[in-house]
Amino acid sequence: MEGLEFYMFEDELWCKTTSGKNFIVDESKTELIKYMLEKIRSRYPEAYSALENIYQSSIPNHAYYQYLLMRRFCKCNFCRLDTTEYDVEDVDAEGKFNFEKVECPMRGECQYEGVICMPKFNSKLSSAELRVMEQIYKGKTEQETARELFSSPNTVHQHVKSVYVKLGIHRLADFIQYANKNNLFKN
């Protein structure tokens, strides 16, 4: 699938492709909705679960229900149309999400802030790996991380190696880029 840019216009969800095609996204766009929901479910399961709870009364109309899940996720994370020439697609050709800080009248009050909007990425890393990598991300060495976490340097090193293998990366710079792109250690 090519890069996608989502935006709201007159309270309707629109999509713009990298080829310049604009179209309204409604429940008839089943292929796009299925694609997006699969990405949301696997990468942001907490957000997906919250969306399911919000729209559970619409389950009998399955196509509309799925549309509502995707629409809310897009509206909360992508829906600012940026027409600058340096705009990055909301969903790139590889299916990676690039969130935008969307203006929301409920910012600071919404119970789903940080869950549906700007959700935490499901990295499939263990909690021990995440603790180690957060220290490394903050600039600590493996030795310093071992002391900080009351662990052995060998254990820390094994966690770092495991993370690199799981994520298919080879350098710390790759991990930092991955962590930033996926809001792994957001405050």
NUBA-548851 format. One record per atom (N, C-alpha, C): residue number from 0; atom name; x, y, z. Coordinates in pm, whole numbers. Example, Ala and Ser with C-alpha at 12.3 -4.5 7.8 and 13.67 -1.06 7.14 Angstrom:
! NUBA-548851
   i at   east  north     up
   0  N   1319   -569    780
   0 CA   1230   -450    780
   0  C   1320   -330    780
   1  N   1285   -225    708
   1 CA   1367   -106    714
   1  C   1290      3    787
END
This chain:
! NUBA-548851
   i at   east  north     up
   0  N     86   -118      0
   0 CA      0      0      0
   0  C     90    124      0
   1  N     51    226    -74
   1 CA    133    347    -80
   1  C    112    432     45
   2  N    192    539     58
   2 CA    181    627    172
   2  C     44    693    180
   3  N     -3    717    301
   3 CA   -136    772    324
   3  C   -129    891    419
   4  N   -210    990    391
   4 CA   -226   1107    478
   4  C   -375   1117    510
   5  N   -409   1111    639
   5 CA   -549   1122    680
   5  C   -576   1263    730
   6  N   -697   1313    703
   6 CA   -736   1444    754
   6  C   -887   1451    763
   7  N   -933   1542    848
   7 CA  -1076   1566    864
   7  C  -1115   1689    785
   8  N  -1225   1679    714
   8 CA  -1280   1793    642
   8  C  -1431   1785    654
   9  N  -1492   1890    707
   9 CA  -1637   1895    730
   9  C  -1686   1769    802
  10  N  -1612   1733    907
  10 CA  -1641   1620    995
  10  C  -1641   1484    925
  11  N  -1574   1476    811
  11 CA  -1558   1347    743
  11  C  -1410   1314    736
  12  N  -1379   1186    746
  12 CA  -1241   1140    735
  12  C  -1204   1127    588
  13  N  -1095   1192    551
  13 CA  -1044   1186    415
  13  C   -906   1122    416
  14  N   -868   1069    301
  14 CA   -736   1010    285
  14  C   -674   1064    155
  15  N   -549   1099    163
  15 CA   -474   1143     46
  15  C   -357   1046     28
  16  N   -342    994    -93
  16 CA   -233    901   -121
  16  C   -112    978   -175
  17  N      3    914   -177
  17 CA    123    980   -229
  17  C    109   1011   -377
  18  N     20    942   -446
  18 CA     -3    972   -588
  18  C    -95   1093   -606
  19  N   -144   1149   -493
  19 CA   -225   1269   -499
  19  C   -375   1246   -499
  20  N   -419   1122   -494
  20 CA   -562   1091   -495
  20  C   -620   1120   -356
  21  N   -730   1194   -352
  21 CA   -804   1222   -229
  21  C   -938   1149   -234
  22  N   -977   1091   -121
  22 CA  -1108   1026   -116
  22  C  -1160   1024     27
  23  N  -1292   1021     38
  23 CA  -1356   1009    169
  23  C  -1343    864    214
  24  N  -1309    848    341
  24 CA  -1303    714    399
  24  C  -1435    691    471
  25  N  -1508    591    425
  25 CA  -1631    549    491
  25  C  -1629    397    502
  26  N  -1736    339    552
  26 CA  -1735    195    576
  26  C  -1721    111    449
  27  N  -1736    171    332
  27 CA  -1720     96    207
  27  C  -1572     71    173
  28  N  -1481    140    238
  28 CA  -1336    125    211
  28  C  -1280      9    295
  29  N  -1337   -108    275
  29 CA  -1306   -224    361
  29  C  -1159   -265    356
  30  N  -1096   -259    240
  30 CA   -956   -300    230
  30  C   -866   -208    313
  31  N   -888    -78    302
  31 CA   -810     20    378
  31  C   -837      4    528
  32  N   -963    -12    565
  32 CA   -999    -27    706
  32  C   -936   -153    764
  33  N   -944   -262    692
  33 CA   -885   -388    739
  33  C   -734   -372    757
  34  N   -669   -308    662
  34 CA   -524   -283    668
  34  C   -489   -202    793
  35  N   -561    -93    813
  35 CA   -532     -6    927
  35  C   -561    -75   1060
  36  N   -673   -145   1070
  36 CA   -707   -210   1196
  36  C   -609   -320   1232
  37  N   -557   -391   1132
  37 CA   -456   -494   1160
  37  C   -331   -430   1219
  38  N   -290   -315   1165
  38 CA   -173   -244   1217
  38  C   -200   -193   1359
  39  N   -316   -135   1381
  39 CA   -350    -82   1512
  39  C   -356   -194   1616
  40  N   -424   -303   1581
  40 CA   -439   -416   1674
  40  C   -304   -474   1715
  41  N   -212   -490   1620
  41 CA    -84   -552   1653
  41  C     15   -456   1719
  42  N     11   -329   1680
  42 CA    110   -235   1732
  42  C     63   -156   1853
  43  N    -67   -137   1865
  43 CA   -123    -55   1972
  43  C   -242   -127   2035
  44  N   -221   -245   2094
  44 CA   -333   -325   2144
  44  C   -415   -255   2252
  45  N   -353   -172   2334
  45 CA   -427   -100   2438
  45  C   -525     -2   2373
  46  N   -480     67   2269
  46 CA   -567    160   2196
  46  C   -681     83   2129
  47  N   -648    -28   2066
  47 CA   -749   -109   1997
  47  C   -856   -156   2095
  48  N   -814   -203   2211
  48 CA   -907   -250   2313
  48  C   -998   -137   2361
  49  N   -941    -18   2382
  49 CA  -1021     97   2424
  49  C  -1124    133   2316
  50  N  -1082    130   2191
  50 CA  -1173    159   2080
  50  C  -1287     58   2075
  51  N  -1254    -70   2094
  51 CA  -1358   -173   2096
  51  C  -1461   -146   2205
  52  N  -1413   -104   2323
  52 CA  -1505    -74   2434
  52  C  -1594     45   2402
  53  N  -1537    147   2342
  53 CA  -1613    268   2311
  53  C  -1726    239   2213
  54  N  -1696    159   2111
  54 CA  -1791    140   2001
  54  C  -1862      5   2003
  55  N  -1862    -64   2117
  55 CA  -1920   -198   2124
  55  C  -2068   -202   2086
  56  N  -2141    -93   2108
  56 CA  -2284    -93   2072
  56  C  -2305    -98   1920
  57  N  -2200    -70   1843
  57 CA  -2210    -72   1696
  57  C  -2168   -205   1635
  58  N  -2133   -302   1716
  58 CA  -2084   -432   1666
  58  C  -2182   -498   1569
  59  N  -2315   -492   1590
  59 CA  -2405   -559   1494
  59  C  -2386   -513   1349
  60  N  -2352   -388   1329
  60 CA  -2323   -338   1194
  60  C  -2171   -341   1178
  61  N  -2118   -459   1146
  61 CA  -1974   -484   1152
  61  C  -1891   -386   1067
  62  N  -1933   -358    945
  62 CA  -1856   -268    859
  62  C  -1850   -128    920
  63  N  -1961    -81    973
  63 CA  -1964     51   1034
  63  C  -1882     53   1163
  64  N  -1892    -54   1241
  64 CA  -1815    -69   1364
  64  C  -1665    -58   1335
  65  N  -1617   -132   1236
  65 CA  -1475   -126   1201
  65  C  -1435     14   1153
  66  N  -1522     75   1075
  66 CA  -1497    211   1029
  66  C  -1484    306   1148
  67  N  -1573    295   1247
  67 CA  -1568    382   1364
  67  C  -1436    367   1440
  68  N  -1388    243   1455
  68 CA  -1261    219   1523
  68  C  -1147    292   1451
  69  N  -1140    272   1320
  69 CA  -1033    334   1242
  69  C  -1046    486   1241
  70  N  -1168    535   1223
  70 CA  -1190    681   1216
  70  C  -1143    749   1343
  71  N  -1180    695   1458
  71 CA  -1141    757   1585
  71  C   -990    755   1601
  72  N   -927    643   1569
  72 CA   -781    635   1581
  72  C   -715    738   1490
  73  N   -760    746   1367
  73 CA   -703    843   1272
  73  C   -729    986   1317
  74  N   -851   1011   1361
  74 CA   -889   1146   1403
  74  C   -803   1192   1521
  75  N   -770   1101   1610
  75 CA   -691   1135   1729
  75  C   -541   1142   1703
  76  N   -493   1087   1592
  76 CA   -349   1078   1573
  76  C   -295   1137   1442
  77  N   -379   1155   1342
  77 CA   -326   1194   1211
  77  C   -394   1314   1146
  78  N   -503   1358   1195
  78 CA   -595   1439   1114
  78  C   -564   1587   1096
  79  N   -441   1621   1095
  79 CA   -404   1758   1062
  79  C   -344   1755    922
  80  N   -411   1815    825
  80 CA   -361   1815    688
  80  C   -249   1917    678
  81  N   -132   1867    650
  81 CA    -14   1953    636
  81  C     19   1958    487
  82  N     10   2075    430
  82 CA     31   2086    286
  82  C    171   2133    250
  83  N    263   2134    347
  83 CA    399   2173    314
  83  C    463   2065    229
  84  N    566   2104    154
  84 CA    630   2006     66
  84  C    710   1903    145
  85  N    736   1929    273
  85 CA    815   1837    355
  85  C    728   1748    443
  86  N    599   1743    416
  86 CA    509   1663    496
  86  C    546   1515    486
  87  N    536   1448    598
  87 CA    560   1304    605
  87  C    424   1236    610
  88  N    407   1128    535
  88 CA    280   1058    536
  88  C    249   1008    676
  89  N    119   1003    709
  89 CA     77    948    837
  89  C    108    799    845
  90  N     87    731    733
  90 CA    118    589    722
  90  C    205    575    598
  91  N    332    538    617
  91 CA    421    531    501
  91  C    401    402    424
  92  N    474    387    315
  92 CA    457    272    226
  92  C    486    139    295
  93  N    566    142    403
  93 CA    594     19    479
  93  C    492     -5    590
  94  N    394     84    602
  94 CA    292     68    705
  94  C    330    124    841
  95  N    435    203    849
  95 CA    475    264    976
  95  C    395    391    999
  96  N    351    411   1123
  96 CA    271    528   1158
  96  C    361    644   1199
  97  N    324    763   1158
  97 CA    392    886   1197
  97  C    286    977   1259
  98  N    275    972   1391
  98 CA    171   1046   1461
  98  C    194   1196   1456
  99  N     83   1269   1461
  99 CA     84   1414   1469
  99  C     16   1452   1601
 100  N     57   1561   1660
 100 CA    -13   1610   1779
 100  C   -136   1686   1729
 101  N   -249   1621   1735
 101 CA   -374   1675   1682
 101  C   -439   1764   1786
 102  N   -492   1878   1741
 102 CA   -566   1966   1832
 102  C   -691   1894   1878
 103  N   -714   1898   2008
 103 CA   -830   1828   2062
 103  C   -888   1911   2175
 104  N  -1019   1936   2170
 104 CA  -1080   2015   2278
 104  C  -1079   1942   2412
 105  N  -1053   1812   2411
 105 CA  -1052   1733   2534
 105  C   -911   1708   2587
 106  N   -809   1768   2525
 106 CA   -672   1746   2569
 106  C   -659   1777   2718
 107  N   -605   1683   2791
 107 CA   -589   1699   2935
 107  C   -708   1651   3016
 108  N   -819   1623   2950
 108 CA   -939   1577   3020
 108  C   -985   1439   2976
 109  N   -947   1399   2856
 109 CA   -997   1274   2798
 109  C   -935   1153   2869
 110  N  -1019   1059   2905
 110 CA   -969    938   2972
 110  C   -886    850   2879
 111  N   -892    875   2748
 111 CA   -818    794   2652
 111  C   -691    863   2602
 112  N   -657    977   2659
 112 CA   -534   1046   2620
 112  C   -415    958   2658
 113  N   -327    936   2562
 113 CA   -213    847   2584
 113  C   -248    701   2564
 114  N   -376    674   2542
 114 CA   -420    537   2513
 114  C   -458    528   2366
 115  N   -554    613   2325
 115 CA   -594    616   2184
 115  C   -512    722   2110
 116  N   -502    842   2166
 116 CA   -419    944   2101
 116  C   -276    929   2152
 117  N   -182    933   2060
 117 CA    -41    914   2091
 117  C    -19    787   2176
 118  N    -71    673   2128
 118 CA    -63    550   2209
 118  C     78    497   2220
 119  N     98    418   2322
 119 CA    228    354   2342
 119  C    239    234   2249
 120  N    349    226   2179
 120 CA    376    120   2083
 120  C    398    -12   2156
 121  N    343   -120   2105
 121 CA    366   -253   2159
 121  C    490   -310   2091
 122  N    601   -299   2158
 122 CA    728   -337   2098
 122  C    756   -486   2104
 123  N    675   -559   2181
 123 CA    695   -702   2202
 123  C    828   -730   2273
 124  N    881   -629   2340
 124 CA   1000   -648   2420
 124  C    956   -676   2563
 125  N   1034   -757   2632
 125 CA    998   -789   2771
 125  C   1018   -665   2858
 126  N    957   -668   2975
 126 CA    972   -554   3067
 126  C   1118   -538   3109
 127  N   1191   -649   3126
 127 CA   1333   -641   3163
 127  C   1413   -577   3049
 128  N   1383   -616   2925
 128 CA   1452   -557   2810
 128  C   1422   -408   2800
 129  N   1297   -372   2824
 129 CA   1260   -230   2819
 129  C   1331   -149   2927
 130  N   1342   -205   3048
 130 CA   1414   -133   3157
 130  C   1559   -109   3117
 131  N   1623   -210   3063
 131 CA   1763   -198   3021
 131  C   1775    -96   2908
 132  N   1690   -109   2808
 132 CA   1702    -21   2690
 132  C   1666    123   2722
 133  N   1582    144   2821
 133 CA   1552    282   2860
 133  C   1676    350   2918
 134  N   1753    275   2995
 134 CA   1877    330   3051
 134  C   1979    357   2939
 135  N   1990    264   2848
 135 CA   2083    279   2735
 135  C   2037    398   2650
 136  N   1907    409   2627
 136 CA   1849    520   2550
 136  C   1884    654   2615
 137  N   1886    657   2748
 137 CA   1917    780   2822
 137  C   2067    810   2825
 138  N   2147    725   2761
 138 CA   2290    752   2749
 138  C   2380    677   2845
 139  N   2324    588   2922
 139 CA   2407    511   3016
 139  C   2476    397   2944
 140  N   2593    362   2992
 140 CA   2666    248   2936
 140  C   2603    119   2990
 141  N   2644      6   2935
 141 CA   2595   -121   2986
 141  C   2639   -141   3131
 142  N   2761   -100   3164
 142 CA   2812   -112   3301
 142  C   2728    -27   3397
 143  N   2701     97   3359
 143 CA   2621    187   3443
 143  C   2478    132   3457
 144  N   2425     80   3349
 144 CA   2290     23   3352
 144  C   2285    -96   3447
 145  N   2387   -181   3443
 145 CA   2392   -297   3533
 145  C   2390   -251   3679
 146  N   2469   -149   3711
 146 CA   2471    -97   3849
 146  C   2335    -38   3886
 147  N   2279     41   3797
 147 CA   2151    108   3821
 147  C   2039      7   3846
 148  N   2039   -103   3771
 148 CA   1932   -202   3779
 148  C   1965   -322   3868
 149  N   2079   -313   3938
 149 CA   2122   -422   4027
 149  C   2127   -555   3952
 150  N   2193   -552   3840
 150 CA   2204   -668   3753
 150  C   2350   -689   3715
 151  N   2378   -800   3653
 151 CA   2516   -824   3609
 151  C   2537   -761   3472
 152  N   2659   -717   3443
 152 CA   2687   -661   3310
 152  C   2656   -762   3199
 153  N   2677   -890   3224
 153 CA   2649   -992   3123
 153  C   2499   -999   3094
 154  N   2415   -990   3196
 154 CA   2269   -992   3177
 154  C   2225   -872   3095
 155  N   2278   -755   3129
 155 CA   2245   -634   3054
 155  C   2286   -651   2908
 156  N   2407   -700   2885
 156 CA   2455   -719   2748
 156  C   2365   -817   2672
 157  N   2321   -924   2739
 157 CA   2234  -1022   2673
 157  C   2098   -959   2638
 158  N   2047   -872   2726
 158 CA   1921   -804   2695
 158  C   1937   -713   2573
 159  N   2047   -640   2566
 159 CA   2072   -551   2452
 159  C   2079   -633   2324
 160  N   2153   -743   2326
 160 CA   2163   -830   2208
 160  C   2026   -884   2167
 161  N   1947   -926   2265
 161 CA   1814   -980   2238
 161  C   1724   -876   2172
 162  N   1730   -753   2222
 162 CA   1649   -645   2165
 162  C   1689   -620   2020
 163  N   1818   -615   1994
 163 CA   1864   -592   1857
 163  C   1815   -700   1763
 164  N   1818   -824   1809
 164 CA   1771   -936   1726
 164  C   1620   -925   1702
 165  N   1543   -900   1810
 165 CA   1397   -890   1797
 165  C   1355   -779   1701
 166  N   1429   -668   1705
 166 CA   1392   -552   1624
 166  C   1461   -550   1488
 167  N   1555   -642   1467
 167 CA   1626   -647   1340
 167  C   1717   -527   1318
 168  N   1781   -482   1426
 168 CA   1871   -367   1418
 168  C   2011   -410   1460
 169  N   2109   -320   1435
 169 CA   2248   -358   1461
 169  C   2326   -257   1543
 170  N   2270   -136   1560
 170 CA   2344    -30   1630
 170  C   2253     45   1726
 171  N   2314    111   1822
 171 CA   2240    191   1917
 171  C   2163    303   1846
 172  N   2224    362   1745
 172 CA   2157    469   1670
 172  C   2026    418   1608
 173  N   2026    293   1561
 173 CA   1904    235   1506
 173  C   1797    221   1615
 174  N   1841    180   1734
 174 CA   1745    165   1844
 174  C   1688    301   1885
 175  N   1772    401   1895
 175 CA   1725    535   1933
 175  C   1623    586   1831
 176  N   1651    566   1704
 176 CA   1556    606   1599
 176  C   1424    530   1615
 177  N   1433    401   1639
 177 CA   1315    316   1659
 177  C   1235    364   1780
 178  N   1303    389   1891
 178 CA   1236    432   2015
 178  C   1167    567   1996
 179  N   1232    660   1928
 179 CA   1173    792   1903
 179  C   1052    781   1812
 180  N   1065    706   1706
 180 CA    956    694   1608
 180  C    831    630   1669
 181  N    853    540   1764
 181 CA    741    466   1823
 181  C    703    513   1963
 182  N    754    629   2005
 182 CA    721    685   2137
 182  C    741    583   2248
 183  N    849    507   2240
 183 CA    872    399   2333
 183  C    892    446   2477
 184  N    961    555   2495
 184 CA    988    604   2630
 184  C    931    743   2652
 185  N    809    764   2602
 185 CA    748    895   2618
 185  C    719    919   2766
 186  N    722   1045   2803
 186 CA    701   1081   2944
 186  C    556   1087   2980
END
